[in-house]
Amino acid sequence: MRPVGVVCITLYMTLALLSGSAAAQQGETAITSATTSKAAISLGTATPGGGFPLYGDAFAKAMNAGDPSLEIVPRNTKGSNENIPLLEQGELDLGLVAGEPAYQAFMGIDRPPTRLKILTAIFSSPGLFVVRADSPYRTIRDLIGQTVVFGAKGSGLPIMSRYILDGLGLKQDTDFKAIYLDRAGDGPAMVQDGRAAALWGAGTGWPGFVAMANSAGGARFIAPSADEIAMVRAKHSFLKSLTVPANSYPGQREPIASLGSWSFVLVRETLPDDVAYRLARTLHGAETTLCQTLAQACETTAANTVAAAPSVDLIHPGVLKYFKEIGAAK
C-alpha cells in the first residue's frame, strides 16, 4: 500500500496539472492560489551552510518561475543519506543526492538496490581539501594524523572522501582525526581558528570553500596528485576525473585537477510519468535562468544528465521521454 501522503500529492498534482493545462488552452493567466492550481512538491536538500541548500533554493525559484502552477518547496534534511530513505518512503517527492550515495543505492551496495529514478544531474563535484594559506600542509599525506572536518553527518561528502582515501590506501577514521558536523556551515570556522587542520569539500561555489577563500588569512587547496588520481580510479573506477576551473574561488588562479562524481535530483518511485515529463520540460526551459542565478547550476542540463547517469535506464521514464523528444537521448 502506498503512503497516504503519496496518494494525496499524486491526486493533488494531477488536478493541478489538469487545471494548468485548461488555463493554458483558454489563454488565461495562471491562478496562483495554493488551493486551486499550485502543486506543492517537496525537495529535500541538506543541513544549512552547505552546497545542497544553496542549490535547492536556486532550483526551486527557477522552476517555480518557469511554471507558476508548480510550487517546489525546499526542505532542510541531514543530506543524501536521509534523502534516499525519505524518497523511498514517499515522504519526499524530490531529493538532492550526491554521486557516491546514489551509486551505492543504485548498485545495492550494503543495501537492496533502490527503485528511485533520476530527474536531473545537477553539478559535478571534484573533491578537495582546503587549509589556511599559512598552513604547513601541502599534500593529502601531510594531513595524516591531523584533525580534518569531513562534512556533515548524513551528507555525501564523507562518503566521497572515504572512497578517495581508500583508493590511496588510507582509512578516514583511523589515519585522520575525523570530525563529522551537525551543520555543514560550521566547518570553515574550525579551520580558521585552528581546531582543525583542513576541511573537505567539493565542487565550484561550495559555501565552505567560499568562506575559507574569503577569510582574512586566505586559503589554499589540496587535491590528489596525478599519480594519486590514477591510483584511486584503478580501484574505484566509478569516480571521474574532474577539474575545478581557475578562479572558481578568490585567490585560486590555476585550475585544480581532482576526481569525484555528479550529484543528482532523484525522485520517488511513484512520481507519475506525466509529472516527471512536465518537471523535465520546465527545467530545460529554465536552464539559462538557473545558470544566471547560481554559477555551479550551469551544469544542470539535459545533455549532462544523459552523460552523467550510470545508465539511461535510471532516468525517470517521463524525463527520458522528454529527452528523446528534444534529441538529448536516443
C-alpha positions in Angstrom: 0.0 0.0 0.0 1.3 3.5 -0.9 1.7 6.0 1.9 -1.3 8.3 2.3 0.9 11.3 1.6 2.0 9.9 -1.8 -1.6 9.2 -2.8 -2.7 12.7 -1.8 0.1 14.6 -3.6 -0.3 12.4 -6.7 -4.0 13.3 -6.8 -3.3 17.0 -6.0 -0.6 17.3 -8.6 -2.8 15.6 -11.3 -5.6 18.0 -10.5 -3.2 20.9 -10.6 -1.7 19.9 -13.9 -5.1 19.5 -15.5 -6.1 22.9 -14.2 -2.9 24.4 -15.6 -3.4 22.8 -18.9 -7.0 24.0 -19.2 -5.9 27.6 -18.3 -3.2 27.5 -21.0 -5.7 26.3 -23.6 -8.1 29.2 -22.7 -5.2 31.7 -22.8 -6.0 32.6 -19.2 -3.5 33.8 -16.6 -2.4 31.0 -14.3 -4.3 31.1 -11.0 -1.8 31.3 -8.1 -4.0 30.2 -5.2 -2.3 27.3 -3.5 -5.6 25.5 -3.0 -6.6 25.6 -6.7 -3.7 25.5 -9.0 -0.3 25.0 -7.3 1.1 21.6 -6.8 3.3 21.6 -3.8 6.4 19.4 -4.4 8.8 18.7 -1.6 12.6 18.9 -2.3 15.0 17.5 0.3 18.3 19.4 0.4 20.7 19.1 3.4 21.9 21.0 6.5 22.2 24.8 6.4 25.5 26.2 5.2 26.2 23.5 2.6 26.0 23.4 -1.2 22.7 21.5 -1.4 20.5 24.1 0.3 22.1 26.8 -1.8 21.4 24.8 -5.0 17.9 23.8 -3.8 16.8 27.4 -3.3 18.0 28.4 -6.7 16.4 25.3 -8.3 13.1 25.9 -6.7 13.0 29.6 -7.7 13.8 28.9 -11.3 11.4 26.0 -11.6 8.5 27.9 -9.8 9.1 30.9 -12.1 9.2 28.7 -15.1 5.8 27.0 -14.3 3.6 29.0 -12.0 1.3 26.0 -11.4 4.2 24.2 -9.6 5.4 25.1 -6.1 8.7 23.3 -5.3 9.3 23.7 -1.6 12.9 23.1 -0.4 13.3 21.3 3.0 16.5 21.1 5.1 17.4 17.5 5.8 20.5 15.7 7.0 21.6 15.3 3.4 21.9 12.4 0.9 21.8 9.6 3.4 18.5 10.9 4.8 17.0 12.0 1.4 17.2 8.5 -0.1 15.1 6.7 2.6 12.7 9.7 2.7 12.2 9.4 -1.0 11.7 5.6 -0.8 9.1 6.1 1.9 7.2 8.7 -0.1 7.9 11.4 2.4 9.8 13.5 -0.2 9.0 14.0 -3.9 12.4 15.1 -5.0 15.8 14.9 -3.2 19.3 16.1 -3.8 21.7 13.2 -3.6 25.5 13.1 -4.0 27.1 10.8 -6.5 28.6 8.3 -4.1 25.4 7.5 -2.1 23.4 7.5 -5.3 25.8 5.0 -6.8 25.6 2.8 -3.7 21.8 2.9 -3.7 21.6 2.1 -7.4 24.1 -0.7 -7.2 22.7 -2.2 -4.0 25.9 -1.8 -2.0 25.2 -2.6 1.7 21.5 -2.3 1.0 18.9 -3.5 -1.5 19.0 -1.7 -4.9 16.8 1.4 -4.9 14.0 1.9 -7.3 14.4 5.7 -7.2 14.9 7.5 -10.5 16.9 10.5 -11.8 15.3 13.8 -12.7 18.5 15.6 -13.5 22.2 15.7 -12.9 22.9 19.0 -11.0 26.6 19.6 -10.9 29.9 17.8 -10.9 31.8 17.6 -7.6 35.6 17.4 -7.7 36.7 16.7 -4.1 39.3 18.9 -2.4 40.8 19.7 1.0 41.1 23.3 2.0 43.6 24.7 4.6 44.6 28.1 5.8 47.0 29.9 3.4 49.7 29.8 6.2 49.2 26.1 6.8 52.3 23.8 6.5 50.2 21.0 4.9 50.6 20.7 1.2 49.6 17.1 0.3 47.0 14.7 1.4 49.6 12.6 3.2 50.7 15.6 5.1 47.3 15.6 6.8 47.7 12.1 8.2 47.2 12.2 12.0 45.7 15.7 11.8 42.1 16.8 12.7 40.1 17.0 9.5 36.5 18.1 9.0 34.9 15.7 6.5 31.5 17.3 6.3 28.1 16.9 7.8 26.7 13.7 9.2 24.5 12.1 6.6 25.8 14.1 3.7 27.6 12.6 0.6 30.9 14.4 1.2 32.3 12.0 3.8 31.4 9.1 1.5 33.3 10.6 -1.4 36.3 11.2 0.7 36.2 7.7 2.1 36.3 6.2 -1.4 39.2 8.5 -2.5 41.2 7.9 0.7 40.6 4.1 0.4 42.0 4.3 -3.2 45.2 5.8 -1.7 45.4 3.0 1.0 44.2 5.3 3.8 41.5 4.9 6.4 39.4 8.0 7.1 38.6 7.2 10.7 42.0 5.9 11.7 44.6 7.7 9.7 42.9 11.1 10.5 41.2 12.6 13.5 37.9 12.8 11.6 35.1 15.3 12.5 31.6 15.0 11.2 29.3 18.0 11.7 25.7 18.5 12.6 25.7 21.7 10.4 27.8 21.9 7.3 28.3 25.6 7.8 30.3 25.1 11.0 33.4 23.7 9.2 35.2 26.8 8.0 35.4 28.4 11.4 37.0 25.3 12.9 39.9 25.5 10.3 40.2 29.3 10.7 40.6 29.2 14.5 42.9 26.1 14.5 40.5 23.5 15.9 41.0 21.6 12.6 43.8 21.4 10.1 41.7 21.0 7.0 38.1 20.9 5.6 37.0 18.5 3.0 34.5 19.7 0.3 33.7 19.5 -3.3 32.7 21.4 -6.4 32.7 25.1 -7.5 31.0 27.7 -5.5 30.8 25.4 -2.5 29.9 27.6 0.5 32.6 26.2 2.8 35.3 26.9 0.3 34.0 30.3 -0.4 34.1 31.1 3.4 37.7 29.9 3.6 38.9 31.7 0.5 37.2 35.0 1.7 38.7 34.8 5.2 41.3 37.4 6.3 44.2 34.9 6.0 43.1 33.3 2.8 43.1 29.6 1.9 45.0 27.0 -0.1 43.5 23.8 -1.7 45.0 20.3 -1.6 44.0 17.8 -4.2 45.2 14.3 -5.2 48.3 14.4 -7.5 48.1 12.9 -11.0 49.5 9.6 -9.7 47.1 9.6 -6.8 44.1 10.2 -9.2 45.3 7.2 -11.2 45.6 5.1 -8.1 42.1 5.9 -6.9 40.4 5.3 -10.3 42.2 2.0 -10.6 40.3 0.8 -7.5 37.1 2.9 -7.8 36.5 3.4 -11.5 33.1 5.0 -11.0 34.8 8.1 -9.7 35.5 10.5 -12.6 38.5 12.8 -13.3 37.1 16.3 -12.8 38.6 19.8 -12.7 37.9 22.9 -10.6 38.3 25.8 -13.1 40.7 28.6 -12.4 39.3 31.5 -10.4 36.4 29.4 -9.1 37.4 30.8 -5.7 39.2 34.0 -4.6 43.0 33.5 -4.9 42.7 30.3 -6.9 44.4 31.3 -10.1 45.1 27.9 -11.6 42.7 25.0 -12.4 42.8 22.2 -9.9 42.6 18.6 -11.2 40.9 16.1 -8.9 38.2 13.5 -9.1 34.7 13.0 -7.8 31.2 12.5 -9.1 28.0 14.1 -10.3 25.2 14.8 -7.9 21.5 14.3 -8.8 18.0 15.3 -8.2 16.3 11.9 -7.5 12.6 11.4 -7.5 10.4 8.9 -5.6 9.4 5.7 -7.5 5.7 6.6 -7.6 6.1 10.0 -9.2 3.8 9.8 -12.3 5.3 9.9 -15.7 3.4 13.0 -16.8 4.5 14.9 -13.7 8.2 13.9 -14.3 7.8 14.9 -18.0 6.5 18.3 -17.0 9.3 18.9 -14.5 11.9 18.0 -17.1 10.3 20.3 -19.7 10.2 23.1 -17.2 13.7 22.6 -16.1 15.0 22.5 -19.7 13.3 25.8 -20.3 14.8 27.3 -17.1 18.4 26.2 -17.7 19.6 29.7 -18.6 17.8 31.3 -15.6 19.2 28.7 -13.2 22.7 29.3 -14.6 22.4 33.1 -14.1 21.2 32.5 -10.6 24.0 30.1 -9.4 27.2 29.5 -11.3 27.6 25.8 -10.4 24.0 25.3 -11.7 25.2 26.0 -15.2 26.0 22.2 -15.3 22.3 21.4 -14.9 21.5 20.4 -18.4 19.7 17.6 -20.2 22.9 16.7 -22.0 24.9 16.4 -18.8 22.1 14.3 -17.2 22.3 11.7 -20.0 26.1 11.7 -19.8 26.3 11.5 -16.0 23.6 8.9 -15.3 25.3 5.5 -14.6 22.7 4.1 -17.0 19.9 5.8 -19.0 17.5 3.2 -17.5 18.0 5.0 -14.2 16.5 8.2 -15.7 12.7 8.5 -14.9 10.7 7.3 -17.9 8.8 10.6 -18.1 12.1 12.5 -18.2 13.6 10.2 -20.7 10.5 10.7 -23.0 11.1 14.4 -23.0 14.8 14.0 -23.6 14.1 11.9 -26.6 11.7 14.5 -28.0 14.4 17.2 -27.8 17.1 14.9 -29.1 19.1 14.8 -25.9 18.7 11.0 -25.7 18.2 8.2 -28.3 
